Amino acid sequence: MVARLVIAAPSSGAGKTTVATGLMAAFAGRGLAVSPHKVGPDYIDPGYHALATGRPGRNLDAYMCGTGLIAPLFEHGARGCDLAVVEGVMGLYDGAADQGELASTAQVAKLLKAPVVLVVDASSQSRSVAALVHGFASWDPEVRIGGVILNKVATDRHEHLLREALGESGVPVLGVLRRAPAVATPSRHLGLVPVAERQAAAVSAVAAQAEQVLAGCDMEGLLALAKSAPSLNAEPWVPEVVGRLHAGGPGVPNRPAPAGRMPTPRVAVAGGAAFTFSYAEHAELLTAAGAEVVTFDPLRDEALPEGTSGLVIGGGFPEMYGAELSANEPLRKAVAELAAAGAPIAAECAGLLYLARSLDGRPMCGVLDADARMSERLTLGYRDAVAVNDSVLAPAGARMRGHEFHRTVIEPGAGALAAWGLRQPERRVEGFVQGGVHASYVHTHWAGSPEAAARFVEHCA
């Protein structure tokens, strides 16, 4: 059994990431093997979690993967660890729009049978904090709030008033954190700046977060709370088993039996500062399906990895590196040639923009007859998607769940053969299926649709 805590808050902006990352780093610094997790689809926070723990940050998203996979995915990531820290998303009870508790931190906490520590921004309140905590603790009796960490506390007098008020709530105070500029992480149009873009500064910030947590939190009390979590009785998700189950399954092309041993297809995955959005399970599923996974950096590498037979270009911030990506003409040409040869290419969001003809007027790979630009409008939300056409990821009619998160626009929004038909928030088609290319704004989590990885690798082979 892995000891575990869920770090939640009444709303966004209370300091969940600072506290969760600080706790991860502080416990890891004490010699514990800490497993980091994040509720929801967010890619950026897990980068800081990985920096704090030395282990992959993993997402637990009940909308994209289904409620039945939350505990198995958790067990997979936490195997061999002493402690797991799960950072929540938005407010404790906020989930997918019009879907009740689905994908909320509260739902994940219940699925994990994990105690919750509520991080409260106390900067503009004193006695009212007790009413706030009481309301959150009593809203759902299945959610166990085991303690409170008060954040952004101004003075000793302020702390005294807060503790006095909470003394009657029955929820113990497990930490008091003062305002500390050193722990702050800069933000921009899509949230925090990823670790890959500020490595040295991020290391310093995580160290400062650990120091703040050690100074202000009851570490023994938090650890005891984590150890009070009961057994999950869930079998870990195993990518090798999942990969075997879906190899050659429904919707996956059957390759002919080779006379000799078929060479392992090599799948190149874009990385570096411009393409930081990926789920650890994607590479694990590609490997389990029989691929060799190699990474490359479109900002630095002028050629694709030797022997590349398939390409995965995930999300990130190409709009921040448009000039550098455009200047790397040899790689842009190599990607275009690979696409022209019919090789499987799966591109999501940033990958879609990179395959376009241009981004903010700068030449990109030119694989798609479309142009992209920055926009003031934020597009954000879960998506219920149906494959409109056969592609390297899904047969026509297959259903997958994903999410969109961008401040860019591509014109046209869909090709002659669209990738997805979206059911909400409005009905529309989007994305491009072109030869072996599947390019779309929709991010997907392949643990929820492992047949996509199997199908992709079969096409590569």
BELWOQUI-V933553 format. One record per pair of residues at least 4 apart in sequence whose C-alpha atoms are under 8 Angstrom apart, sorted by the first residue. I is the first residue (numbers start at 1). J is the second residue. D is the distance in whole Angstrom. If there is no record, write none. Layout:
((I	J	D) (I	J	D))
This chain:
((1	230	8) (1	231	6) (1	232	7) (2	78	7) (2	79	8) (2	81	7) (2	82	6) (2	83	6) (2	84	7) (2	227	8) (3	82	6) (3	83	5) (3	84	6) (3	223	8) (3	226	5) (3	227	4) (3	228	7) (3	229	6) (4	83	6) (4	84	5) (4	85	6) (4	86	8) (4	114	6) (4	115	7) (4	226	5) (4	227	7) (4	229	7) (5	84	6) (5	85	5) (5	86	6) (5	114	6) (5	115	6) (5	116	6) (5	117	7) (5	225	8) (5	226	5) (6	85	6) (6	86	5) (6	87	6) (6	88	7) (6	109	6) (6	114	6) (6	115	6) (6	116	5) (6	117	6) (7	16	6) (7	19	8) (7	20	6) (7	85	7) (7	86	6) (7	87	5) (7	88	6) (7	116	6) (7	117	5) (7	118	6) (7	119	7) (8	16	6) (8	87	7) (8	88	5) (8	89	7) (8	91	7) (8	92	6) (8	105	7) (8	116	7) (8	117	6) (8	118	5) (8	119	6) (9	14	6) (9	15	8) (9	16	7) (9	88	8) (9	90	7) (9	91	5) (9	92	6) (9	118	5) (9	119	5) (9	120	6) (10	14	8) (10	90	8) (10	91	5) (10	92	6) (10	118	7) (10	119	8) (10	120	7) (10	136	8) (11	90	5) (11	91	4) (11	92	7) (12	16	8) (12	89	8) (12	90	5) (12	91	6) (14	119	6) (14	120	6) (14	121	5) (14	151	7) (15	19	6) (15	119	7) (15	120	8) (15	121	7) (15	151	7) (16	20	6) (16	87	7) (16	88	7) (16	119	6) (17	21	6) (17	45	7) (17	87	7) (18	22	6) (18	183	7) (18	184	8) (18	209	6) (19	23	6) (19	119	8) (19	209	7) (19	213	7) (20	24	6) (20	85	7) (20	86	7) (20	87	6) (21	25	6) (21	48	7) (21	49	6) (21	52	6) (21	206	7) (21	209	7) (21	210	8) (22	26	6) (22	52	8) (22	206	6) (22	207	8) (22	208	8) (22	209	4) (22	210	4) (22	211	8) (22	212	7) (22	213	6) (23	27	6) (23	85	8) (23	209	8) (23	210	6) (23	213	6) (23	214	8) (24	28	6) (24	34	6) (24	36	7) (24	49	7) (24	52	6) (24	53	6) (24	85	7) (24	210	8) (25	29	6) (25	52	4) (25	53	6) (25	206	7) (25	207	7) (25	209	8) (25	210	5) (26	30	7) (26	210	5) (26	211	7) (26	213	7) (26	214	6) (27	31	7) (27	32	6) (27	34	7) (28	32	5) (28	33	6) (28	34	6) (28	52	7) (28	53	6) (32	81	8) (32	82	6) (32	83	7) (33	53	8) (33	80	8) (33	81	5) (33	82	5) (33	83	6) (34	53	6) (34	55	8) (34	78	8) (34	81	6) (34	82	6) (34	83	5) (34	84	5) (34	85	7) (35	53	7) (35	55	7) (35	57	8) (35	77	7) (35	78	5) (35	81	6) (35	82	8) (35	83	6) (35	84	4) (35	85	6) (36	46	7) (36	49	6) (36	50	7) (36	53	7) (36	55	7) (36	56	7) (36	57	5) (36	58	6) (36	78	8) (36	84	6) (36	85	5) (36	86	6) (37	46	7) (37	49	8) (37	57	6) (37	58	5) (37	59	6) (37	60	7) (37	74	8) (37	84	7) (37	85	6) (37	86	5) (37	87	6) (38	42	7) (38	45	7) (38	46	6) (38	57	7) (38	58	6) (38	59	5) (38	60	6) (38	86	5) (38	87	5) (38	88	6) (38	89	8) (39	59	6) (39	60	5) (39	61	6) (39	86	7) (39	87	6) (39	88	5) (39	89	6) (39	103	8) (39	104	8) (39	105	6) (39	108	7) (40	59	6) (40	60	6) (40	61	5) (40	62	7) (40	88	8) (40	89	6) (40	103	7) (40	104	8) (41	59	7) (41	60	8) (41	61	6) (41	403	8) (42	46	8) (42	59	8) (43	47	7) (43	276	8) (43	277	5) (43	278	7) (43	279	8) (44	48	7) (44	191	8) (44	192	7) (44	193	8) (44	194	5) (44	195	8) (44	276	8) (44	277	7) (45	49	6) (45	192	8) (45	194	8) (46	50	6) (46	56	8) (46	57	4) (46	58	6) (46	59	8) (47	51	6) (47	56	8) (47	57	6) (47	194	7) (47	195	6) (48	52	6) (48	57	8) (48	194	8) (48	195	6) (48	202	8) (48	206	7) (49	53	6) (49	55	8) (49	56	8) (49	57	6) (50	54	5) (50	55	5) (50	56	5) (50	57	5) (51	55	8) (51	203	7) (51	206	8) (52	206	6) (56	280	7) (57	280	8) (58	77	7) (58	279	7) (58	280	7) (59	279	7) (60	65	8) (60	70	6) (60	73	7) (60	74	7) (60	108	8) (61	65	6) (61	66	7) (61	70	7) (61	103	6) (62	66	5) (62	67	5) (62	69	8) (62	70	6) (62	102	7) (62	103	5) (62	108	7) (63	67	7) (63	96	7) (63	102	7) (63	103	5) (63	382	8) (63	401	7) (64	400	8) (64	401	5) (64	402	6) (64	444	7) (64	445	6) (64	448	6) (65	69	6) (65	70	8) (65	401	8) (65	445	7) (65	446	8) (65	447	6) (65	448	4) (65	449	8) (66	70	7) (66	448	7) (67	111	8) (68	72	8) (69	73	6) (69	237	8) (69	448	8) (70	74	6) (70	108	7) (70	111	7) (70	112	8) (71	75	6) (71	111	7) (71	112	6) (71	232	7) (71	234	6) (71	235	8) (71	236	8) (72	76	6) (72	234	6) (72	235	6) (72	236	4) (72	237	5) (73	77	6) (73	236	6) (73	237	5) (74	78	6) (74	236	7) (75	79	6) (75	234	7) (75	235	7) (75	236	5) (75	237	7) (76	236	5) (76	237	5) (76	238	7) (78	83	8) (78	84	6) (83	226	8) (88	92	7) (88	104	8) (88	105	5) (89	94	8) (89	104	7) (89	105	6) (90	94	6) (91	105	8) (92	104	7) (92	105	5) (92	106	6) (93	101	7) (93	104	6) (93	105	6) (93	106	5) (93	107	8) (94	101	7) (94	103	8) (94	104	5) (94	105	7) (95	99	7) (95	100	7) (95	101	6) (95	102	5) (95	103	5) (95	104	4) (95	105	7) (96	100	7) (96	101	7) (96	102	6) (96	103	6) (96	104	7) (96	381	8) (96	382	7) (101	106	7) (101	107	6) (102	107	7) (103	107	6) (103	108	7) (104	108	6) (105	109	6) (106	110	6) (106	143	6) (107	111	6) (108	112	6) (109	113	6) (109	114	5) (109	115	7) (109	116	7) (109	143	7) (110	114	7) (110	142	7) (110	143	6) (112	232	7) (113	229	6) (113	230	7) (113	232	7) (114	144	8) (114	226	8) (114	229	6) (114	230	8) (115	143	8) (115	144	5) (115	145	6) (115	146	6) (115	225	7) (115	226	7) (115	228	8) (115	229	7) (116	143	7) (116	144	6) (116	145	5) (116	146	6) (116	147	7) (117	145	6) (117	146	6) (117	147	5) (117	148	5) (117	149	7) (118	145	7) (118	147	6) (118	148	5) (118	149	6) (119	148	6) (119	149	5) (119	150	6) (119	151	7) (120	148	7) (120	149	6) (120	150	5) (120	151	6) (121	150	6) (121	151	5) (121	152	6) (121	153	8) (122	126	7) (122	129	7) (122	150	6) (122	151	6) (122	152	6) (122	153	6) (123	151	7) (123	152	5) (123	153	6) (123	154	7) (125	129	6) (126	158	7) (126	161	6) (126	162	5) (126	165	7) (127	131	8) (127	161	7) (127	162	6) (127	164	8) (127	165	5) (127	166	8) (128	132	6) (128	165	8) (129	133	6) (129	162	7) (129	165	7) (129	166	7) (130	134	6) (130	162	8) (130	165	6) (130	166	5) (130	168	8) (130	169	6) (131	135	6) (132	136	6) (133	137	6) (133	169	8) (133	171	8) (134	138	6) (134	169	6) (135	139	6) (136	140	8) (137	141	8) (137	143	7) (137	144	7) (137	145	6) (145	171	7) (146	171	6) (146	172	7) (146	225	7) (147	171	5) (147	172	5) (147	173	6) (147	174	6) (148	171	7) (148	172	6) (148	173	5) (148	174	6) (148	175	7) (149	173	6) (149	174	5) (149	175	4) (149	176	6) (149	177	8) (149	217	8) (150	173	7) (150	175	6) (150	176	5) (150	177	6) (151	176	6) (151	177	5) (151	178	6) (151	179	7) (152	177	6) (152	178	5) (152	179	5) (153	158	7) (153	159	6) (153	176	7) (153	177	6) (153	178	5) (153	179	6) (154	158	6) (154	159	8) (154	178	6) (154	179	7) (155	159	6) (155	178	8) (156	160	6) (157	161	6) (158	162	6) (159	163	6) (159	176	8) (160	164	6) (161	165	6) (162	166	6) (163	167	6) (163	173	7) (164	168	8) (165	169	8) (166	170	7) (166	171	7) (166	172	7) (166	173	8) (167	171	8) (167	172	7) (174	217	6) (174	218	5) (174	221	7) (174	222	7) (175	213	8) (175	216	5) (175	217	4) (175	218	6) (176	216	5) (176	217	6) (177	212	7) (177	213	7) (177	216	5) (177	217	8) (180	184	7) (182	205	6) (182	208	6) (182	209	8) (183	205	5) (183	206	7) (183	208	5) (183	209	5) (184	205	7) (185	192	7) (185	193	7) (185	202	8) (185	205	7) (186	192	6) (186	193	6) (187	191	5) (187	192	4) (187	193	5) (188	192	6) (188	193	7) (189	407	8) (190	405	8) (190	406	7) (190	407	8) (193	197	7) (193	198	8) (194	198	7) (194	273	8) (194	276	7) (195	199	5) (195	202	6) (196	272	7) (196	273	5) (196	276	7) (197	273	5) (198	202	6) (199	203	6) (200	204	6) (201	205	6) (202	206	6) (203	207	6) (204	208	6) (205	209	6) (206	210	6) (207	211	6) (208	212	6) (209	213	6) (210	214	6) (211	215	6) (212	216	6) (213	217	5) (214	218	8) (214	219	7) (218	222	6) (219	223	6) (220	224	6) (221	225	6) (222	226	6) (223	227	6) (224	228	6) (225	229	7) (237	242	8) (238	242	6) (239	243	6) (239	281	8) (239	284	6) (239	285	6) (239	288	6) (240	244	6) (240	285	7) (240	288	5) (240	289	8) (241	245	6) (241	288	8) (242	246	6) (242	285	8) (242	288	8) (242	450	7) (243	247	6) (243	285	6) (243	288	5) (243	289	5) (243	450	7) (243	451	8) (243	454	7) (244	288	7) (244	289	7) (245	249	7) (246	250	8) (246	252	8) (246	450	7) (246	451	5) (246	454	6) (247	252	7) (247	289	7) (247	451	8) (247	454	6) (247	455	8) (247	458	8) (248	252	5) (248	253	6) (248	254	6) (248	454	8) (248	455	8) (248	458	8) (249	451	8) (251	394	7) (251	395	6) (251	451	8) (251	455	7) (252	451	7) (252	454	7) (252	455	5) (252	458	7) (253	455	7) (253	458	6) (253	459	7) (254	458	7) (255	458	7) (255	461	8) (258	262	6) (264	290	7) (264	291	6) (264	292	6) (264	461	7) (265	290	7) (265	291	5) (265	292	6) (265	308	8) (265	309	6) (265	310	8) (265	457	7) (265	460	6) (265	461	5) (266	291	6) (266	292	5) (266	293	6) (266	294	7) (266	307	6) (266	308	5) (266	309	5) (266	310	7) (266	460	8) (267	291	6) (267	292	6) (267	293	5) (267	294	6) (267	308	6) (267	309	6) (267	310	5) (267	311	6) (267	312	7) (267	460	8) (268	293	6) (268	294	5) (268	295	5) (268	296	7) (268	304	7) (268	305	7) (268	308	6) (268	309	8) (268	310	6) (268	311	5) (268	312	6) (269	293	7) (269	294	6) (269	295	5) (269	296	6) (269	311	6) (269	312	5) (269	313	6) (269	314	8) (270	275	6) (270	295	6) (270	296	5) (270	297	6) (270	298	7) (270	311	8) (270	312	6) (270	313	5) (270	314	7) (271	275	5) (271	276	6) (271	295	6) (271	296	6) (271	297	5) (271	298	7) (272	276	6) (272	296	7) (272	297	5) (272	298	7) (272	299	7) (273	297	8) (273	299	8) (273	316	8) (273	317	8) (274	298	8) (274	299	7) (274	316	5) (274	317	5) (274	318	5) (274	320	7) (274	321	6) (275	313	7) (275	314	6) (275	315	6) (275	316	4) (275	317	6) (275	318	7) (275	350	7) (275	351	8) (276	314	8) (276	315	7) (276	316	5) (276	317	8) (277	314	6) (277	315	5) (277	316	5) (278	282	7) (278	314	6) (278	315	7) (279	283	8) (279	445	7) (280	284	7) (281	285	6) (281	446	7) (281	447	6) (282	286	6) (282	445	7) (282	446	6) (282	447	7) (282	453	7) (283	287	6) (283	293	7) (284	288	6) (285	289	6) (285	446	8) (285	447	8) (285	450	7) (285	453	6) (285	454	8) (286	290	7) (286	291	6) (286	292	8) (286	293	7) (286	453	6) (286	454	7) (286	457	7) (287	291	5) (287	292	6) (287	293	6) (289	453	7) (289	454	5) (289	457	6) (290	457	7) (291	457	6) (294	305	7) (295	305	8) (296	301	7) (296	304	7) (296	305	7) (297	301	6) (298	302	7) (298	325	7) (298	328	8) (298	331	7) (299	324	6) (299	325	6) (299	328	7) (300	328	8) (301	331	7) (302	328	7) (302	329	8) (302	330	5) (302	331	5) (303	330	7) (303	331	5) (303	334	6) (304	308	7) (304	331	7) (304	334	7) (304	335	8) (309	343	6) (309	344	7) (309	460	6) (309	461	8) (310	343	6) (310	344	5) (310	345	6) (310	457	8) (310	460	6) (311	343	8) (311	344	6) (311	345	5) (311	346	6) (312	345	6) (312	346	5) (312	347	6) (313	345	8) (313	346	6) (313	347	5) (313	348	6) (313	350	7) (313	351	5) (314	346	8) (314	347	6) (314	348	5) (314	349	7) (314	350	6) (314	351	5) (315	347	8) (315	348	6) (315	349	5) (315	350	4) (315	351	6) (315	443	8) (316	349	8) (316	350	5) (317	321	7) (317	350	6) (318	322	6) (318	325	7) (318	350	6) (318	353	7) (318	354	7) (319	359	7) (319	360	8) (319	374	7) (321	325	6) (322	326	6) (322	359	7) (322	360	8) (322	362	7) (323	327	6) (323	362	7) (324	328	6) (325	329	8) (325	364	7) (326	332	8) (326	362	6) (326	363	6) (326	364	6) (328	332	7) (329	333	6) (330	334	6) (331	335	6) (332	336	6) (332	364	7) (332	365	5) (333	337	6) (333	365	7) (334	338	6) (335	339	6) (335	365	7) (336	340	6) (336	365	6) (336	366	7) (336	367	6) (337	341	6) (338	342	7) (338	343	6) (339	343	6) (339	344	7) (339	345	7) (339	367	7) (339	435	8) (339	436	7) (339	437	7) (340	367	8) (340	435	8) (342	435	6) (342	436	5) (342	437	8) (343	435	8) (343	436	5) (343	437	8) (343	460	7) (344	392	6) (344	436	4) (344	437	6) (344	438	8) (344	456	7) (344	459	7) (344	460	6) (345	392	8) (345	436	6) (345	437	5) (345	438	6) (345	439	8) (346	351	8) (346	392	8) (346	393	7) (346	437	6) (346	438	5) (346	439	6) (347	351	4) (347	352	5) (347	355	8) (347	437	8) (347	438	6) (347	439	5) (347	440	6) (348	352	6) (348	439	6) (348	440	5) (348	441	5) (348	442	6) (348	443	6) (349	353	6) (349	404	8) (349	406	8) (349	439	8) (349	440	6) (349	441	4) (349	442	7) (349	443	7) (350	354	6) (350	441	8) (351	355	6) (351	439	7) (352	356	6) (352	439	5) (352	440	6) (352	441	7) (353	358	8) (353	359	7) (353	364	8) (353	371	8) (353	372	6) (353	410	8) (354	358	8) (354	359	8) (354	364	6) (354	365	6) (355	364	6) (355	365	5) (355	366	6) (355	367	5) (355	368	6) (356	364	6) (356	365	6) (356	366	5) (356	367	6) (356	368	5) (356	369	7) (356	370	5) (356	371	6) (356	372	7) (357	363	6) (357	364	5) (357	365	6) (357	366	4) (357	367	7) (357	368	6) (357	369	6) (357	370	6) (357	371	5) (357	372	8) (358	362	5) (358	363	4) (358	364	5) (358	365	8) (358	366	7) (358	370	7) (358	371	5) (358	372	6) (359	363	7) (359	364	7) (359	371	6) (359	372	5) (359	373	5) (360	371	8) (360	372	6) (360	373	5) (360	374	7) (361	371	8) (361	373	8) (368	432	8) (370	410	7) (370	411	5) (370	412	6) (371	410	6) (371	411	5) (371	412	7) (372	408	7) (372	409	6) (372	410	4) (372	411	6) (373	408	6) (373	409	6) (373	410	7) (374	407	6) (374	408	4) (374	409	6) (375	407	5) (375	408	5) (375	409	6) (376	407	6) (376	408	8) (377	407	6) (377	408	8) (378	405	7) (378	406	6) (378	407	5) (378	408	8) (379	404	6) (379	405	6) (379	406	5) (379	407	6) (380	403	7) (380	404	5) (380	405	5) (380	406	7) (381	403	5) (381	404	6) (381	405	7) (382	401	7) (382	402	6) (382	403	4) (382	404	6) (383	401	6) (383	402	5) (383	403	5) (383	404	7) (383	422	6) (383	423	7) (383	424	6) (383	425	8) (383	442	7) (384	399	8) (384	400	6) (384	401	5) (384	402	7) (384	422	6) (384	423	6) (384	424	7) (385	399	6) (385	400	5) (385	401	6) (385	402	7) (385	420	6) (385	421	6) (385	422	5) (385	423	7) (386	396	8) (386	397	6) (386	398	6) (386	399	4) (386	400	6) (386	420	5) (386	421	5) (386	422	7) (387	394	7) (387	395	7) (387	396	5) (387	397	5) (387	398	5) (387	399	6) (387	400	8) (387	419	6) (387	420	5) (387	421	6) (388	396	5) (388	397	6) (388	417	8) (388	418	6) (388	419	6) (388	420	5) (388	421	6) (389	395	7) (389	396	4) (389	397	8) (389	417	7) (389	418	7) (389	419	6) (389	420	8) (389	433	7) (390	394	6) (390	395	4) (390	396	5) (390	433	8) (391	395	6) (391	396	8) (391	419	8) (391	433	6) (391	436	7) (391	437	8) (391	438	6) (392	436	6) (392	437	7) (392	438	7) (392	452	8) (392	455	6) (392	456	5) (392	459	6) (393	438	7) (393	452	5) (393	453	7) (393	455	6) (393	456	6) (394	398	6) (394	451	8) (394	452	6) (394	455	7) (400	444	8) (400	449	7) (401	444	6) (401	445	8) (402	442	6) (402	443	5) (402	444	4) (402	445	7) (403	442	5) (403	443	5) (403	444	7) (404	441	6) (404	442	5) (404	443	6) (409	413	8) (413	430	6) (413	431	6) (414	418	5) (414	419	8) (414	429	7) (414	430	4) (414	431	5) (414	432	6) (415	430	8) (415	431	6) (415	432	5) (415	433	7) (416	432	7) (417	432	6) (417	433	5) (417	434	7) (418	429	6) (418	430	6) (418	431	5) (418	432	5) (418	433	6) (419	429	7) (419	430	6) (419	431	5) (419	432	5) (419	433	5) (419	438	7) (419	439	7) (419	440	7) (420	429	6) (420	430	6) (420	431	6) (420	440	8) (421	427	7) (421	428	6) (421	429	4) (421	430	7) (422	426	7) (422	427	5) (422	428	5) (422	429	6) (422	430	8) (423	427	5) (423	428	7) (430	440	7) (430	441	8) (431	438	8) (431	439	6) (431	440	4) (431	441	7) (432	437	7) (432	438	6) (432	439	5) (432	440	6) (433	437	6) (433	438	5) (433	439	7) (434	438	7) (445	449	7) (446	450	5) (446	451	8) (446	452	7) (446	453	7) (449	453	8) (450	454	7) (451	455	6) (452	456	6) (453	457	6) (454	458	6) (455	459	6) (456	460	6) (457	461	6))
